[in-house]
């Protein structure tokens, strides 16, 4: 019988926690939009930085491929 009581108490506790959470997003529309734009700008900067790095690596790889092919000929 103790086990049944334990389940009931755990269920009640869980129900209280779920009710206390409320809405997922507590920000107003403008705050949410501003946050989204800031996060998007950060991601654009990261992508641009990553794109430059990939381009540089690709150029180096191509330059080394050209020099090795010339030495073999």
PDB file of N, H, CA, C and O in Angstrom:
ATOM      1  N   UNK A   1       0.812  -1.185   0.000  1.00  0.00           N
ATOM      2  CA  UNK A   1       0.000   0.000   0.000  1.00  0.00           C
ATOM      3  C   UNK A   1       0.863   1.260   0.000  1.00  0.00           C
ATOM      4  O   UNK A   1       0.449   2.300  -0.512  1.00  0.00           O
ATOM      5  N   UNK A   2       2.024   1.168   0.556  1.00  0.00           N
ATOM      6  H   UNK A   2       2.361   0.323   0.972  1.00  0.00           H
ATOM      7  CA  UNK A   2       2.909   2.323   0.599  1.00  0.00           C
ATOM      8  C   UNK A   2       3.262   2.768  -0.813  1.00  0.00           C
ATOM      9  O   UNK A   2       3.336   3.963  -1.100  1.00  0.00           O
ATOM     10  N   UNK A   3       3.474   1.809  -1.675  1.00  0.00           N
ATOM     11  H   UNK A   3       3.413   0.838  -1.442  1.00  0.00           H
ATOM     12  CA  UNK A   3       3.847   2.131  -3.050  1.00  0.00           C
ATOM     13  C   UNK A   3       2.751   2.928  -3.743  1.00  0.00           C
ATOM     14  O   UNK A   3       3.049   3.874  -4.472  1.00  0.00           O
ATOM     15  N   UNK A   4       1.509   2.570  -3.533  1.00  0.00           N
ATOM     16  H   UNK A   4       1.268   1.802  -2.941  1.00  0.00           H
ATOM     17  CA  UNK A   4       0.388   3.305  -4.127  1.00  0.00           C
ATOM     18  C   UNK A   4       0.338   4.736  -3.626  1.00  0.00           C
ATOM     19  O   UNK A   4       0.085   5.654  -4.406  1.00  0.00           O
ATOM     20  N   UNK A   5       0.570   4.941  -2.357  1.00  0.00           N
ATOM     21  H   UNK A   5       0.776   4.196  -1.722  1.00  0.00           H
ATOM     22  CA  UNK A   5       0.586   6.274  -1.775  1.00  0.00           C
ATOM     23  C   UNK A   5       1.730   7.098  -2.378  1.00  0.00           C
ATOM     24  O   UNK A   5       1.584   8.293  -2.631  1.00  0.00           O
ATOM     25  N   UNK A   6       2.843   6.450  -2.597  1.00  0.00           N
ATOM     26  H   UNK A   6       2.961   5.478  -2.392  1.00  0.00           H
ATOM     27  CA  UNK A   6       4.013   7.121  -3.162  1.00  0.00           C
ATOM     28  C   UNK A   6       3.693   7.629  -4.570  1.00  0.00           C
ATOM     29  O   UNK A   6       4.060   8.747  -4.933  1.00  0.00           O
ATOM     30  N   UNK A   7       3.014   6.806  -5.350  1.00  0.00           N
ATOM     31  H   UNK A   7       2.716   5.898  -5.056  1.00  0.00           H
ATOM     32  CA  UNK A   7       2.628   7.208  -6.702  1.00  0.00           C
ATOM     33  C   UNK A   7       1.692   8.403  -6.671  1.00  0.00           C
ATOM     34  O   UNK A   7       1.850   9.345  -7.447  1.00  0.00           O
ATOM     35  N   UNK A   8       0.716   8.360  -5.770  1.00  0.00           N
ATOM     36  H   UNK A   8       0.588   7.595  -5.140  1.00  0.00           H
ATOM     37  CA  UNK A   8      -0.241   9.460  -5.668  1.00  0.00           C
ATOM     38  C   UNK A   8       0.461  10.760  -5.289  1.00  0.00           C
ATOM     39  O   UNK A   8       0.182  11.809  -5.870  1.00  0.00           O
ATOM     40  N   UNK A   9       1.351  10.698  -4.337  1.00  0.00           N
ATOM     41  H   UNK A   9       1.578   9.846  -3.865  1.00  0.00           H
ATOM     42  CA  UNK A   9       2.069  11.904  -3.911  1.00  0.00           C
ATOM     43  C   UNK A   9       2.950  12.445  -5.037  1.00  0.00           C
ATOM     44  O   UNK A   9       3.023  13.656  -5.247  1.00  0.00           O
ATOM     45  N   UNK A  10       3.610  11.555  -5.749  1.00  0.00           N
ATOM     46  H   UNK A  10       3.551  10.571  -5.578  1.00  0.00           H
ATOM     47  CA  UNK A  10       4.461  11.978  -6.862  1.00  0.00           C
ATOM     48  C   UNK A  10       3.617  12.606  -7.964  1.00  0.00           C
ATOM     49  O   UNK A  10       4.022  13.594  -8.577  1.00  0.00           O
ATOM     50  N   UNK A  11       2.451  12.035  -8.212  1.00  0.00           N
ATOM     51  H   UNK A  11       2.122  11.233  -7.714  1.00  0.00           H
ATOM     52  CA  UNK A  11       1.550  12.568  -9.229  1.00  0.00           C
ATOM     53  C   UNK A  11       1.071  13.965  -8.831  1.00  0.00           C
ATOM     54  O   UNK A  11       1.036  14.866  -9.670  1.00  0.00           O
ATOM     55  N   UNK A  12       0.703  14.155  -7.566  1.00  0.00           N
ATOM     56  H   UNK A  12       0.731  13.423  -6.885  1.00  0.00           H
ATOM     57  CA  UNK A  12       0.262  15.465  -7.089  1.00  0.00           C
ATOM     58  C   UNK A  12       1.387  16.502  -7.206  1.00  0.00           C
ATOM     59  O   UNK A  12       1.159  17.633  -7.636  1.00  0.00           O
ATOM     60  N   UNK A  13       2.583  16.104  -6.825  1.00  0.00           N
ATOM     61  H   UNK A  13       2.767  15.185  -6.476  1.00  0.00           H
ATOM     62  CA  UNK A  13       3.731  17.008  -6.902  1.00  0.00           C
ATOM     63  C   UNK A  13       3.987  17.422  -8.353  1.00  0.00           C
ATOM     64  O   UNK A  13       4.244  18.593  -8.636  1.00  0.00           O
ATOM     65  N   UNK A  14       3.915  16.464  -9.255  1.00  0.00           N
ATOM     66  H   UNK A  14       3.707  15.514  -9.025  1.00  0.00           H
ATOM     67  CA  UNK A  14       4.139  16.734 -10.668  1.00  0.00           C
ATOM     68  C   UNK A  14       3.070  17.665 -11.226  1.00  0.00           C
ATOM     69  O   UNK A  14       3.372  18.546 -12.032  1.00  0.00           O
ATOM     70  N   UNK A  15       1.824  17.478 -10.804  1.00  0.00           N
ATOM     71  H   UNK A  15       1.578  16.763 -10.149  1.00  0.00           H
ATOM     72  CA  UNK A  15       0.728  18.342 -11.265  1.00  0.00           C
ATOM     73  C   UNK A  15       0.961  19.787 -10.802  1.00  0.00           C
ATOM     74  O   UNK A  15       0.714  20.724 -11.561  1.00  0.00           O
ATOM     75  N   UNK A  16       1.429  19.970  -9.580  1.00  0.00           N
ATOM     76  H   UNK A  16       1.630  19.209  -8.963  1.00  0.00           H
ATOM     77  CA  UNK A  16       1.710  21.309  -9.074  1.00  0.00           C
ATOM     78  C   UNK A  16       2.827  21.969  -9.879  1.00  0.00           C
ATOM     79  O   UNK A  16       2.740  23.150 -10.215  1.00  0.00           O
ATOM     80  N   UNK A  17       3.877  21.206 -10.187  1.00  0.00           N
ATOM     81  H   UNK A  17       3.948  20.246  -9.914  1.00  0.00           H
ATOM     82  CA  UNK A  17       4.993  21.746 -10.960  1.00  0.00           C
ATOM     83  C   UNK A  17       4.548  22.141 -12.358  1.00  0.00           C
ATOM     84  O   UNK A  17       4.944  23.191 -12.865  1.00  0.00           O
ATOM     85  N   UNK A  18       3.726  21.307 -12.983  1.00  0.00           N
ATOM     86  H   UNK A  18       3.404  20.454 -12.572  1.00  0.00           H
ATOM     87  CA  UNK A  18       3.250  21.600 -14.335  1.00  0.00           C
ATOM     88  C   UNK A  18       2.370  22.851 -14.350  1.00  0.00           C
ATOM     89  O   UNK A  18       2.438  23.650 -15.284  1.00  0.00           O
ATOM     90  N   UNK A  19       1.555  23.017 -13.326  1.00  0.00           N
ATOM     91  H   UNK A  19       1.500  22.368 -12.567  1.00  0.00           H
ATOM     92  CA  UNK A  19       0.674  24.182 -13.251  1.00  0.00           C
ATOM     93  C   UNK A  19       1.479  25.456 -12.992  1.00  0.00           C
ATOM     94  O   UNK A  19       1.098  26.532 -13.453  1.00  0.00           O
ATOM     95  N   UNK A  20       2.566  25.345 -12.271  1.00  0.00           N
ATOM     96  H   UNK A  20       2.875  24.471 -11.896  1.00  0.00           H
ATOM     97  CA  UNK A  20       3.376  26.505 -11.929  1.00  0.00           C
ATOM     98  C   UNK A  20       4.231  27.014 -13.068  1.00  0.00           C
ATOM     99  O   UNK A  20       4.701  28.150 -13.014  1.00  0.00           O
ATOM    100  N   UNK A  21       4.449  26.220 -14.087  1.00  0.00           N
ATOM    101  H   UNK A  21       4.067  25.296 -14.130  1.00  0.00           H
ATOM    102  CA  UNK A  21       5.326  26.622 -15.186  1.00  0.00           C
ATOM    103  C   UNK A  21       4.728  27.751 -16.008  1.00  0.00           C
ATOM    104  O   UNK A  21       5.447  28.673 -16.393  1.00  0.00           O
ATOM    105  N   UNK A  22       3.440  27.701 -16.284  1.00  0.00           N
ATOM    106  H   UNK A  22       2.857  26.951 -15.971  1.00  0.00           H
ATOM    107  CA  UNK A  22       2.804  28.768 -17.044  1.00  0.00           C
ATOM    108  C   UNK A  22       3.197  28.728 -18.510  1.00  0.00           C
ATOM    109  O   UNK A  22       3.424  27.661 -19.080  1.00  0.00           O
ATOM    110  N   UNK A  23       3.273  29.931 -19.120  1.00  0.00           N
ATOM    111  H   UNK A  23       3.088  30.797 -18.657  1.00  0.00           H
ATOM    112  CA  UNK A  23       3.592  30.023 -20.537  1.00  0.00           C
ATOM    113  C   UNK A  23       5.077  29.752 -20.772  1.00  0.00           C
ATOM    114  O   UNK A  23       5.910  29.977 -19.894  1.00  0.00           O
ATOM    115  N   UNK A  24       5.386  29.272 -21.953  1.00  0.00           N
ATOM    116  H   UNK A  24       4.709  29.089 -22.666  1.00  0.00           H
ATOM    117  CA  UNK A  24       6.780  29.025 -22.313  1.00  0.00           C
ATOM    118  C   UNK A  24       7.537  30.328 -22.530  1.00  0.00           C
ATOM    119  O   UNK A  24       8.672  30.473 -22.075  1.00  0.00           O
ATOM    120  N   UNK A  25       6.914  31.271 -23.223  1.00  0.00           N
ATOM    121  H   UNK A  25       5.992  31.153 -23.593  1.00  0.00           H
ATOM    122  CA  UNK A  25       7.584  32.509 -23.591  1.00  0.00           C
ATOM    123  C   UNK A  25       6.991  33.662 -22.783  1.00  0.00           C
ATOM    124  O   UNK A  25       5.822  34.006 -22.956  1.00  0.00           O
ATOM    125  N   UNK A  26       7.781  34.250 -21.917  1.00  0.00           N
ATOM    126  H   UNK A  26       8.731  33.971 -21.776  1.00  0.00           H
ATOM    127  CA  UNK A  26       7.302  35.345 -21.080  1.00  0.00           C
ATOM    128  C   UNK A  26       7.599  36.707 -21.699  1.00  0.00           C
ATOM    129  O   UNK A  26       7.232  37.732 -21.125  1.00  0.00           O
ATOM    130  N   UNK A  27       8.255  36.739 -22.856  1.00  0.00           N
ATOM    131  H   UNK A  27       8.554  35.906 -23.323  1.00  0.00           H
ATOM    132  CA  UNK A  27       8.609  38.001 -23.494  1.00  0.00           C
ATOM    133  C   UNK A  27       7.423  38.542 -24.287  1.00  0.00           C
ATOM    134  O   UNK A  27       6.586  37.782 -24.773  1.00  0.00           O
ATOM    135  N   UNK A  28       7.365  39.868 -24.408  1.00  0.00           N
ATOM    136  H   UNK A  28       8.045  40.486 -24.014  1.00  0.00           H
ATOM    137  CA  UNK A  28       6.338  40.481 -25.250  1.00  0.00           C
ATOM    138  C   UNK A  28       6.749  40.297 -26.714  1.00  0.00           C
ATOM    139  O   UNK A  28       7.853  39.832 -27.000  1.00  0.00           O
ATOM    140  N   UNK A  29       5.872  40.658 -27.618  1.00  0.00           N
ATOM    141  H   UNK A  29       4.976  41.036 -27.385  1.00  0.00           H
ATOM    142  CA  UNK A  29       6.146  40.477 -29.043  1.00  0.00           C
ATOM    143  C   UNK A  29       7.375  41.216 -29.517  1.00  0.00           C
ATOM    144  O   UNK A  29       8.177  40.668 -30.272  1.00  0.00           O
ATOM    145  N   UNK A  30       7.534  42.466 -29.078  1.00  0.00           N
ATOM    146  H   UNK A  30       6.882  42.911 -28.464  1.00  0.00           H
ATOM    147  CA  UNK A  30       8.686  43.251 -29.532  1.00  0.00           C
ATOM    148  C   UNK A  30       9.981  42.735 -28.919  1.00  0.00           C
ATOM    149  O   UNK A  30      11.016  42.705 -29.586  1.00  0.00           O
ATOM    150  N   UNK A  31       9.931  42.331 -27.660  1.00  0.00           N
ATOM    151  H   UNK A  31       9.091  42.355 -27.118  1.00  0.00           H
ATOM    152  CA  UNK A  31      11.128  41.777 -27.020  1.00  0.00           C
ATOM    153  C   UNK A  31      11.545  40.481 -27.708  1.00  0.00           C
ATOM    154  O   UNK A  31      12.728  40.238 -27.949  1.00  0.00           O
ATOM    155  N   UNK A  32      10.550  39.661 -28.015  1.00  0.00           N
ATOM    156  H   UNK A  32       9.590  39.858 -27.819  1.00  0.00           H
ATOM    157  CA  UNK A  32      10.831  38.393 -28.683  1.00  0.00           C
ATOM    158  C   UNK A  32      11.442  38.637 -30.061  1.00  0.00           C
ATOM    159  O   UNK A  32      12.403  37.968 -30.441  1.00  0.00           O
ATOM    160  N   UNK A  33      10.889  39.591 -30.807  1.00  0.00           N
ATOM    161  H   UNK A  33      10.109  40.135 -30.498  1.00  0.00           H
ATOM    162  CA  UNK A  33      11.402  39.917 -32.132  1.00  0.00           C
ATOM    163  C   UNK A  33      12.836  40.439 -32.055  1.00  0.00           C
ATOM    164  O   UNK A  33      13.682  40.056 -32.862  1.00  0.00           O
ATOM    165  N   UNK A  34      13.106  41.312 -31.086  1.00  0.00           N
ATOM    166  H   UNK A  34      12.418  41.623 -30.430  1.00  0.00           H
ATOM    167  CA  UNK A  34      14.452  41.866 -30.914  1.00  0.00           C
ATOM    168  C   UNK A  34      15.448  40.757 -30.591  1.00  0.00           C
ATOM    169  O   UNK A  34      16.553  40.734 -31.134  1.00  0.00           O
ATOM    170  N   UNK A  35      15.061  39.845 -29.715  1.00  0.00           N
ATOM    171  H   UNK A  35      14.164  39.864 -29.274  1.00  0.00           H
ATOM    172  CA  UNK A  35      15.929  38.730 -29.350  1.00  0.00           C
ATOM    173  C   UNK A  35      16.218  37.860 -30.568  1.00  0.00           C
ATOM    174  O   UNK A  35      17.355  37.445 -30.793  1.00  0.00           O
ATOM    175  N   UNK A  36      15.169  37.587 -31.356  1.00  0.00           N
ATOM    176  H   UNK A  36      14.246  37.924 -31.173  1.00  0.00           H
ATOM    177  CA  UNK A  36      15.343  36.780 -32.567  1.00  0.00           C
ATOM    178  C   UNK A  36      16.315  37.430 -33.538  1.00  0.00           C
ATOM    179  O   UNK A  36      17.173  36.760 -34.113  1.00  0.00           O
ATOM    180  N   UNK A  37      16.176  38.743 -33.717  1.00  0.00           N
ATOM    181  H   UNK A  37      15.479  39.287 -33.250  1.00  0.00           H
ATOM    182  CA  UNK A  37      17.057  39.462 -34.640  1.00  0.00           C
ATOM    183  C   UNK A  37      18.502  39.462 -34.155  1.00  0.00           C
ATOM    184  O   UNK A  37      19.428  39.326 -34.954  1.00  0.00           O
ATOM    185  N   UNK A  38      18.695  39.616 -32.839  1.00  0.00           N
ATOM    186  H   UNK A  38      17.942  39.726 -32.190  1.00  0.00           H
ATOM    187  CA  UNK A  38      20.049  39.587 -32.287  1.00  0.00           C
ATOM    188  C   UNK A  38      20.684  38.211 -32.496  1.00  0.00           C
ATOM    189  O   UNK A  38      21.851  38.114 -32.877  1.00  0.00           O
ATOM    190  N   UNK A  39      19.925  37.163 -32.250  1.00  0.00           N
ATOM    191  H   UNK A  39      18.977  37.241 -31.941  1.00  0.00           H
ATOM    192  CA  UNK A  39      20.446  35.815 -32.439  1.00  0.00           C
ATOM    193  C   UNK A  39      20.746  35.542 -33.910  1.00  0.00           C
ATOM    194  O   UNK A  39      21.734  34.882 -34.233  1.00  0.00           O
ATOM    195  N   UNK A  40      19.894  36.050 -34.801  1.00  0.00           N
ATOM    196  H   UNK A  40      19.092  36.586 -34.539  1.00  0.00           H
ATOM    197  CA  UNK A  40      20.120  35.863 -36.235  1.00  0.00           C
ATOM    198  C   UNK A  40      21.393  36.585 -36.677  1.00  0.00           C
ATOM    199  O   UNK A  40      22.155  36.056 -37.486  1.00  0.00           O
ATOM    200  N   UNK A  41      21.628  37.782 -36.155  1.00  0.00           N
ATOM    201  H   UNK A  41      21.009  38.212 -35.497  1.00  0.00           H
ATOM    202  CA  UNK A  41      22.836  38.530 -36.500  1.00  0.00           C
ATOM    203  C   UNK A  41      24.095  37.784 -36.034  1.00  0.00           C
ATOM    204  O   UNK A  41      25.090  37.719 -36.756  1.00  0.00           O
ATOM    205  N   UNK A  42      24.039  37.232 -34.842  1.00  0.00           N
ATOM    206  H   UNK A  42      23.231  37.284 -34.256  1.00  0.00           H
ATOM    207  CA  UNK A  42      25.172  36.452 -34.326  1.00  0.00           C
ATOM    208  C   UNK A  42      25.444  35.262 -35.242  1.00  0.00           C
ATOM    209  O   UNK A  42      26.599  34.969 -35.553  1.00  0.00           O
ATOM    210  N   UNK A  43      24.395  34.579 -35.670  1.00  0.00           N
ATOM    211  H   UNK A  43      23.457  34.816 -35.417  1.00  0.00           H
ATOM    212  CA  UNK A  43      24.575  33.419 -36.546  1.00  0.00           C
ATOM    213  C   UNK A  43      25.131  33.848 -37.906  1.00  0.00           C
ATOM    214  O   UNK A  43      25.972  33.148 -38.471  1.00  0.00           O
ATOM    215  N   UNK A  44      24.675  34.991 -38.445  1.00  0.00           N
ATOM    216  H   UNK A  44      23.993  35.560 -37.986  1.00  0.00           H
ATOM    217  CA  UNK A  44      25.215  35.475 -39.716  1.00  0.00           C
ATOM    218  C   UNK A  44      26.708  35.748 -39.606  1.00  0.00           C
ATOM    219  O   UNK A  44      27.473  35.421 -40.513  1.00  0.00           O
ATOM    220  N   UNK A  45      27.121  36.348 -38.496  1.00  0.00           N
ATOM    221  H   UNK A  45      26.500  36.614 -37.759  1.00  0.00           H
ATOM    222  CA  UNK A  45      28.543  36.625 -38.288  1.00  0.00           C
ATOM    223  C   UNK A  45      29.338  35.339 -38.215  1.00  0.00           C
ATOM    224  O   UNK A  45      30.420  35.242 -38.795  1.00  0.00           O
ATOM    225  N   UNK A  46      28.816  34.351 -37.509  1.00  0.00           N
ATOM    226  H   UNK A  46      27.937  34.429 -37.037  1.00  0.00           H
ATOM    227  CA  UNK A  46      29.508  33.067 -37.396  1.00  0.00           C
ATOM    228  C   UNK A  46      29.609  32.389 -38.754  1.00  0.00           C
ATOM    229  O   UNK A  46      30.650  31.828 -39.097  1.00  0.00           O
ATOM    230  N   UNK A  47      28.520  32.440 -39.533  1.00  0.00           N
ATOM    231  H   UNK A  47      27.674  32.896 -39.254  1.00  0.00           H
ATOM    232  CA  UNK A  47      28.535  31.811 -40.845  1.00  0.00           C
ATOM    233  C   UNK A  47      29.503  32.515 -41.785  1.00  0.00           C
ATOM    234  O   UNK A  47      30.202  31.864 -42.561  1.00  0.00           O
ATOM    235  N   UNK A  48      29.547  33.832 -41.720  1.00  0.00           N
ATOM    236  H   UNK A  48      28.979  34.361 -41.089  1.00  0.00           H
ATOM    237  CA  UNK A  48      30.471  34.581 -42.568  1.00  0.00           C
ATOM    238  C   UNK A  48      31.912  34.242 -42.197  1.00  0.00           C
ATOM    239  O   UNK A  48      32.757  34.053 -43.072  1.00  0.00           O
ATOM    240  N   UNK A  49      32.183  34.168 -40.925  1.00  0.00           N
ATOM    241  H   UNK A  49      31.497  34.322 -40.213  1.00  0.00           H
ATOM    242  CA  UNK A  49      33.524  33.821 -40.456  1.00  0.00           C
ATOM    243  C   UNK A  49      33.888  32.410 -40.910  1.00  0.00           C
ATOM    244  O   UNK A  49      35.010  32.174 -41.357  1.00  0.00           O
ATOM    245  N   UNK A  50      32.963  31.488 -40.800  1.00  0.00           N
ATOM    246  H   UNK A  50      32.052  31.680 -40.437  1.00  0.00           H
ATOM    247  CA  UNK A  50      33.203  30.115 -41.221  1.00  0.00           C
ATOM    248  C   UNK A  50      33.370  30.012 -42.725  1.00  0.00           C
ATOM    249  O   UNK A  50      34.169  29.209 -43.207  1.00  0.00           O
ATOM    250  N   UNK A  51      32.624  30.819 -43.473  1.00  0.00           N
ATOM    251  H   UNK A  51      31.975  31.472 -43.081  1.00  0.00           H
ATOM    252  CA  UNK A  51      32.730  30.813 -44.931  1.00  0.00           C
ATOM    253  C   UNK A  51      34.085  31.303 -45.385  1.00  0.00           C
ATOM    254  O   UNK A  51      34.664  30.746 -46.318  1.00  0.00           O
ATOM    255  N   UNK A  52      34.607  32.341 -44.738  1.00  0.00           N
ATOM    256  H   UNK A  52      34.137  32.794 -43.980  1.00  0.00           H
ATOM    257  CA  UNK A  52      35.933  32.866 -45.070  1.00  0.00           C
ATOM    258  C   UNK A  52      36.991  31.812 -44.794  1.00  0.00           C
ATOM    259  O   UNK A  52      37.915  31.633 -45.587  1.00  0.00           O
ATOM    260  N   UNK A  53      36.861  31.123 -43.688  1.00  0.00           N
ATOM    261  H   UNK A  53      36.110  31.269 -43.044  1.00  0.00           H
ATOM    262  CA  UNK A  53      37.827  30.100 -43.319  1.00  0.00           C
ATOM    263  C   UNK A  53      37.806  28.959 -44.333  1.00  0.00           C
ATOM    264  O   UNK A  53      38.859  28.466 -44.738  1.00  0.00           O
ATOM    265  N   UNK A  54      36.602  28.537 -44.746  1.00  0.00           N
ATOM    266  H   UNK A  54      35.747  28.937 -44.417  1.00  0.00           H
ATOM    267  CA  UNK A  54      36.500  27.447 -45.719  1.00  0.00           C
ATOM    268  C   UNK A  54      37.098  27.868 -47.051  1.00  0.00           C
ATOM    269  O   UNK A  54      37.780  27.081 -47.708  1.00  0.00           O
ATOM    270  N   UNK A  55      36.843  29.113 -47.451  1.00  0.00           N
ATOM    271  H   UNK A  55      36.289  29.752 -46.917  1.00  0.00           H
ATOM    272  CA  UNK A  55      37.363  29.606 -48.719  1.00  0.00           C
ATOM    273  C   UNK A  55      38.882  29.639 -48.695  1.00  0.00           C
ATOM    274  O   UNK A  55      39.523  29.265 -49.677  1.00  0.00           O
ATOM    275  N   UNK A  56      39.463  30.079 -47.596  1.00  0.00           N
ATOM    276  H   UNK A  56      38.942  30.384 -46.798  1.00  0.00           H
ATOM    277  CA  UNK A  56      40.914  30.145 -47.460  1.00  0.00           C
ATOM    278  C   UNK A  56      41.514  28.738 -47.509  1.00  0.00           C
ATOM    279  O   UNK A  56      42.517  28.511 -48.185  1.00  0.00           O
ATOM    280  N   UNK A  57      40.915  27.823 -46.813  1.00  0.00           N
ATOM    281  H   UNK A  57      40.100  28.007 -46.264  1.00  0.00           H
ATOM    282  CA  UNK A  57      41.415  26.444 -46.804  1.00  0.00           C
ATOM    283  C   UNK A  57      41.310  25.849 -48.197  1.00  0.00           C
ATOM    284  O   UNK A  57      42.212  25.136 -48.634  1.00  0.00           O
ATOM    285  N   UNK A  58      40.216  26.135 -48.902  1.00  0.00           N
ATOM    286  H   UNK A  58      39.483  26.715 -48.546  1.00  0.00           H
ATOM    287  CA  UNK A  58      40.032  25.606 -50.243  1.00  0.00           C
ATOM    288  C   UNK A  58      41.088  26.168 -51.185  1.00  0.00           C
ATOM    289  O   UNK A  58      41.640  25.447 -52.016  1.00  0.00           O
ATOM    290  N   UNK A  59      41.368  27.481 -51.045  1.00  0.00           N
ATOM    291  H   UNK A  59      40.920  28.067 -50.370  1.00  0.00           H
ATOM    292  CA  UNK A  59      42.392  28.091 -51.892  1.00  0.00           C
ATOM    293  C   UNK A  59      43.757  27.468 -51.624  1.00  0.00           C
ATOM    294  O   UNK A  59      44.500  27.177 -52.562  1.00  0.00           O
ATOM    295  N   UNK A  60      44.089  27.265 -50.369  1.00  0.00           N
ATOM    296  H   UNK A  60      43.486  27.502 -49.607  1.00  0.00           H
ATOM    297  CA  UNK A  60      45.373  26.655 -50.032  1.00  0.00           C
ATOM    298  C   UNK A  60      45.461  25.245 -50.582  1.00  0.00           C
ATOM    299  O   UNK A  60      46.490  24.838 -51.122  1.00  0.00           O
ATOM    300  N   UNK A  61      44.378  24.508 -50.442  1.00  0.00           N
ATOM    301  H   UNK A  61      43.542  24.839 -50.004  1.00  0.00           H
ATOM    302  CA  UNK A  61      44.354  23.136 -50.948  1.00  0.00           C
ATOM    303  C   UNK A  61      44.531  23.096 -52.445  1.00  0.00           C
ATOM    304  O   UNK A  61      45.241  22.236 -52.967  1.00  0.00           O
ATOM    305  N   UNK A  62      43.892  24.020 -53.147  1.00  0.00           N
ATOM    306  H   UNK A  62      43.315  24.718 -52.723  1.00  0.00           H
ATOM    307  CA  UNK A  62      43.999  24.074 -54.597  1.00  0.00           C
ATOM    308  C   UNK A  62      45.410  24.475 -55.009  1.00  0.00           C
ATOM    309  O   UNK A  62      45.953  23.929 -55.970  1.00  0.00           O
ATOM    310  N   UNK A  63      46.008  25.424 -54.290  1.00  0.00           N
ATOM    311  H   UNK A  63      45.567  25.867 -53.509  1.00  0.00           H
ATOM    312  CA  UNK A  63      47.370  25.862 -54.607  1.00  0.00           C
ATOM    313  C   UNK A  63      48.354  24.716 -54.410  1.00  0.00           C
ATOM    314  O   UNK A  63      49.271  24.546 -55.213  1.00  0.00           O
ATOM    315  N   UNK A  64      48.177  23.933 -53.361  1.00  0.00           N
ATOM    316  H   UNK A  64      47.432  24.071 -52.708  1.00  0.00           H
ATOM    317  CA  UNK A  64      49.100  22.825 -53.144  1.00  0.00           C
ATOM    318  C   UNK A  64      48.875  21.732 -54.169  1.00  0.00           C
ATOM    319  O   UNK A  64      49.825  21.060 -54.570  1.00  0.00           O
ATOM    320  N   UNK A  65      47.633  21.539 -54.605  1.00  0.00           N
ATOM    321  H   UNK A  65      46.861  22.085 -54.279  1.00  0.00           H
ATOM    322  CA  UNK A  65      47.365  20.533 -55.635  1.00  0.00           C
ATOM    323  C   UNK A  65      48.023  20.935 -56.958  1.00  0.00           C
ATOM    324  O   UNK A  65      48.578  20.083 -57.652  1.00  0.00           O
ATOM    325  N   UNK A  66      47.968  22.220 -57.313  1.00  0.00           N
ATOM    326  H   UNK A  66      47.517  22.912 -56.750  1.00  0.00           H
ATOM    327  CA  UNK A  66      48.581  22.690 -58.540  1.00  0.00           C
ATOM    328  C   UNK A  66      50.102  22.526 -58.505  1.00  0.00           C
ATOM    329  O   UNK A  66      50.708  22.117 -59.496  1.00  0.00           O
ATOM    330  N   UNK A  67      50.711  22.842 -57.374  1.00  0.00           N
ATOM    331  H   UNK A  67      50.220  23.174 -56.569  1.00  0.00           H
ATOM    332  CA  UNK A  67      52.158  22.764 -57.294  1.00  0.00           C
ATOM    333  C   UNK A  67      52.619  21.308 -57.329  1.00  0.00           C
ATOM    334  O   UNK A  67      53.680  21.024 -57.885  1.00  0.00           O
ATOM    335  N   UNK A  68      51.864  20.387 -56.758  1.00  0.00           N
ATOM    336  H   UNK A  68      51.002  20.618 -56.306  1.00  0.00           H
ATOM    337  CA  UNK A  68      52.275  18.983 -56.787  1.00  0.00           C
ATOM    338  C   UNK A  68      52.091  18.411 -58.184  1.00  0.00           C
ATOM    339  O   UNK A  68      52.883  17.572 -58.613  1.00  0.00           O
ATOM    340  N   UNK A  69      51.068  18.844 -58.897  1.00  0.00           N
ATOM    341  H   UNK A  69      50.424  19.525 -58.548  1.00  0.00           H
ATOM    342  CA  UNK A  69      50.855  18.309 -60.227  1.00  0.00           C
ATOM    343  C   UNK A  69      51.929  18.820 -61.190  1.00  0.00           C
ATOM    344  O   UNK A  69      52.283  18.115 -62.135  1.00  0.00           O
ATOM    345  N   UNK A  70      52.454  20.023 -60.974  1.00  0.00           N
ATOM    346  H   UNK A  70      52.166  20.596 -60.206  1.00  0.00           H
ATOM    347  CA  UNK A  70      53.492  20.559 -61.818  1.00  0.00           C
ATOM    348  C   UNK A  70      54.820  19.840 -61.603  1.00  0.00           C
ATOM    349  O   UNK A  70      55.576  19.608 -62.545  1.00  0.00           O
ATOM    350  N   UNK A  71      55.088  19.493 -60.345  1.00  0.00           N
ATOM    351  H   UNK A  71      54.474  19.681 -59.579  1.00  0.00           H
ATOM    352  CA  UNK A  71      56.359  18.844 -60.082  1.00  0.00           C
ATOM    353  C   UNK A  71      56.391  17.412 -60.625  1.00  0.00           C
ATOM    354  O   UNK A  71      57.470  16.894 -60.913  1.00  0.00           O
ATOM    355  N   UNK A  72      55.254  16.777 -60.766  1.00  0.00           N
ATOM    356  H   UNK A  72      54.378  17.198 -60.531  1.00  0.00           H
ATOM    357  CA  UNK A  72      55.192  15.419 -61.271  1.00  0.00           C
ATOM    358  C   UNK A  72      55.372  15.383 -62.792  1.00  0.00           C
ATOM    359  O   UNK A  72      55.904  14.407 -63.321  1.00  0.00           O
ATOM    360  N   UNK A  73      54.938  16.435 -63.509  1.00  0.00           N
ATOM    361  H   UNK A  73      54.507  17.229 -63.080  1.00  0.00           H
ATOM    362  CA  UNK A  73      54.974  16.438 -64.967  1.00  0.00           C
ATOM    363  C   UNK A  73      56.346  16.536 -65.510  1.00  0.00           C
ATOM    364  O   UNK A  73      56.529  16.549 -66.727  1.00  0.00           O
TER     365      UNK A  73
END
